[in-house]
Amino acid sequence: MTASDLKFRVELAGHDSKFFTRETMRFFGDTMRNYGVRGPIEVETPTRKVMAYELYRRRPVKNNNQSSAYFDAETFARVFPKR
C-alpha cells in the first residue's frame, strides 16, 4: 500500500482526518512524496491492541518532526499508540 492509497481509503471511509489536508501539510512543510507506509502492524493503544498501518516520514520536516501516524487496518480511523 502506498501513502496515496492510504489517504484515499481514509477519505473513502468518511473519517474527517485533517492529517492529509493541504493546509496541514503546508504548515508542517510536508508533501505526500515524503510519506511511506508500513504494515499492517500490531499497535497497542491505551485500551486495546489493533492492527494498523504506520504512515511514516522518510525525512524530517519543519522543527525536525519525524513522527509517525497510525491508521486502523479495518476502519481506517486514526489510532494513537500507547506511549
Secondary structure, 3 states (H helix, E strand, C coil): CCHHHHHHHHHHCCCCCHHHCHHHHHHHCCCHHHEEEEEEEEEECCCCEEEEEEEEECCCEHHHECCCEEEECCCCCEECCCC
